[in-house]
Amino acid sequence: MRLAIIVCLACCIGFLNLNSSAENSAAKPVPLDEGWLQQHEHFNTLAKAGDIDILFLGDSLVTSWMGDGVGLKARGKAVWDKEYATKHAALFGISGDRTQHLLWRISHGELDGLHPRVVILVIGVNNTGYEPKAKVLRNTTDEVIEAMQITIAEVRNRLPDSTLFVMGLFPKGGRENPARAQITAVNKALKLIADNHKLIFLDIGNLYVTKQGDIIHELMPDSSHSSAQGYQIWADALRGPLNQILQ
């Protein structure tokens, strides 16, 4: 059974494309507002300049390393300066992004001309749970899994020589939050497609919760975003695997 699942998911990675799901909103590339487009264009400019060996790609968990200059604090700046500032690393993250937004960014230039040695993908958690002020799931678990498969395939197709680290979806909310069950299921599916060579799955979410499943406040003060201490834990987990690739 496990082999069949792996084969099935591997086929999805190989053959799904941006138009593979007509009904899955998480898999249909869409842009957002003018401010969002300005951030995207900034990343396009950075991509054209090149000289990026380590690329963090995704949502606010990426952005919060250095902040966005608007409302998102630079919670991980001290850690970033110590761990990545001299390693030709870049952050292509936009707060609130879901898979459909990142897919649009990818298809509109953000990876064009880049040849990073490592890409660290952090996306998908904003597709889980309820829509704000509504008791409607943003996406079903199957939709999130499919959208993650498509996103991974797009990154690999555009950057075939890069090693792709797919971060497991980080925990968010309380133990009873419906996002938690979705996150667990998505991470189980992602683990099956990793080959531990060019596609590495790294799930460190358990480091941010107690044995009972409660998020550790010191590591995620708002139950969604890492503190400086949380970013240090993340950097510690990446250090060994990154050094093996970059040395």
Phi, psi and omega in degrees: 000313180301318180297320180297320179295317180298315180298317180298313180293323178298321178295321178299317180297323184283330191239347176291148176222183186299339183253019189285340184231111183284334186258345186272105182297332181289344183252003181256109184302128177217145174271174176242221189275184184297318179298321178297317180295326177295319176296318178300316180295326176298318178293323176300321178296317178296321180297319180295328179288334178070209179059045177239119177263327180236120181241119171269126188230122178161228191250208186293337175295331173283312183301322186292349172305315185238358183080168181246006178075004180241278180236345184272119185287153178275072186292333184253013188302314181298321179291317179300314182300324181282320189266327193231346187302329182259012186247023179053050180258152180219153181243112175249074182233143176231129182300134177087355183298141171248176183303320182296329179284318178295322178300321178294316179300316180298320183279359180235039163107349188293337179254358184295128177079357180275151176220057181292148177285330181222137170241132179247109186266125182228093184205160174114330185294329179285352173273351181264163178079192183272154169295147179304133177061026178211144179267052179232128178299138176299311175210153174288164179299317179297323178294320179295317179298314179299316180296323177294319177300316181295317180298315178300316180298320180296316179296317181293322179294323183275334181231065187295337182268353181275148170276127183256118171265118175261113179283134172300147178301129180287153178293155173209151177071185180282174182300330183270357178298128181301339178296330184298313180295321177297315181301316179300315182293318179297316181296323177297320179291320180294324180301327184289337184265354180288140176253358180058024176234280177265347178231107185244127177261127182233109181249112181241015183301330181295341180284349184254003181231158175283174177299333180277352178097004178278138178293135179284116188302322182295337182263331178219083186302327181256014179065017178218322186243144183288149168275180176302319179296322178294322177292328177295320177299318179296314179297321178298320181291329181278335192304308182299306179300322180293318180299324179296325182277320188274343184292000000 
